[in-house]
Amino acid sequence: MPPDTVGNGTRFVVSELAGRSTLALKAQELGLELDSDVLSGVLDTLKSLEHRGYHFEVADGSLELLLRRASGWEPDFFELESFRVIADHTDNSSTTAGI
């Protein structure tokens, strides 16, 4: 029985030890076409982040964001419509902010 029949599949573990080919496979899996220079930049960023304590072995979403941003993708999460800030300068100073 093929493993994918029951929900299993091949998974590439990506870490600071990964090479460009592993990142290229991940990018291809996501439908992204990244050239060698861009993949080298992502790999450098990945290594830098892992040396600072980040872990990407099980953080597929974080790796996907790195790869998508390298392709030029910039999400518009929300658009600020307005905000209000009230600052009270009395003996009991307080500030209230709201969106």
C-alpha positions as CSV (number, residue, x, y, z in Angstrom):
1,M,0.0,0.0,0.0
2,P,1.5,3.4,-0.9
3,P,2.0,5.6,2.2
4,D,0.1,8.5,0.7
5,T,-3.0,6.4,0.6
6,V,-3.3,6.6,4.4
7,G,-2.2,10.2,4.7
8,N,1.6,9.7,4.9
9,G,4.1,11.2,2.5
10,T,7.6,12.2,2.0
11,R,8.7,15.2,4.1
12,F,11.9,17.2,3.7
13,V,13.4,18.4,6.9
14,V,14.9,21.8,6.5
15,S,17.6,23.2,8.8
16,E,20.8,25.1,8.7
17,L,22.3,21.9,7.2
18,A,20.0,22.0,4.3
19,G,21.2,22.9,0.9
20,R,19.8,24.8,-2.0
21,S,18.3,21.6,-3.6
22,T,16.2,21.0,-0.4
23,L,14.9,24.5,-0.5
24,A,14.2,24.2,-4.2
25,L,12.1,21.1,-3.6
26,K,10.2,23.0,-0.8
27,A,9.6,25.9,-3.1
28,Q,8.5,23.6,-5.9
29,E,6.1,21.9,-3.5
30,L,4.6,25.4,-2.8
31,G,4.4,26.2,-6.5
32,L,7.2,28.8,-6.3
33,E,9.8,29.3,-9.0
34,L,12.9,30.7,-7.3
35,D,16.3,31.0,-9.0
36,S,19.6,29.9,-7.5
37,D,20.6,33.3,-6.3
38,V,17.3,33.8,-4.4
39,L,17.6,30.3,-2.9
40,S,21.1,31.1,-1.8
41,G,19.7,34.3,0.0
42,V,17.0,32.2,1.7
43,L,19.6,29.7,2.8
44,D,21.8,32.4,4.2
45,T,18.8,33.9,6.1
46,L,17.8,30.4,7.3
47,K,21.3,29.8,8.7
48,S,21.4,33.2,10.3
49,L,18.1,32.7,12.0
50,E,19.0,29.2,13.2
51,H,22.2,30.5,14.7
52,R,20.1,33.0,16.6
53,G,18.0,30.2,18.1
54,Y,15.1,29.7,15.5
55,H,14.2,26.1,14.5
56,F,12.7,25.3,11.1
57,E,12.7,21.5,11.2
58,V,9.0,21.4,12.2
59,A,8.1,25.0,11.3
60,D,6.8,24.5,7.8
61,G,4.7,27.7,7.9
62,S,7.7,29.8,8.9
63,L,9.8,28.3,6.1
64,E,6.9,28.9,3.7
65,L,6.8,32.6,4.7
66,L,10.6,32.9,4.1
67,L,10.3,31.4,0.6
68,R,7.2,33.4,-0.3
69,R,8.8,36.7,0.8
70,A,11.9,35.8,-1.2
71,S,9.6,35.5,-4.3
72,G,8.4,39.1,-3.7
73,W,5.1,38.2,-1.9
74,E,4.0,40.9,0.6
75,P,0.7,40.2,2.3
76,D,-1.9,42.8,3.2
77,F,-3.0,41.5,6.5
78,F,-5.3,44.4,7.4
79,E,-5.8,48.1,6.6
80,L,-6.1,50.6,9.4
81,E,-9.2,52.7,9.0
82,S,-9.0,54.9,12.1
83,F,-7.8,55.1,15.7
84,R,-8.3,57.2,18.7
85,V,-6.0,58.1,21.7
86,I,-7.1,59.9,24.8
87,A,-4.4,61.1,27.1
88,D,-5.4,62.5,30.5
89,H,-2.7,64.7,32.2
90,T,-3.9,64.9,35.8
91,D,-2.6,63.7,39.1
92,N,-3.8,60.2,38.0
93,S,-2.5,60.3,34.5
94,S,-4.1,57.7,32.2
95,T,-4.1,56.9,28.5
96,T,-6.7,55.0,26.5
97,A,-6.3,53.8,23.0
98,G,-8.7,52.1,20.7
99,I,-9.3,51.2,17.1
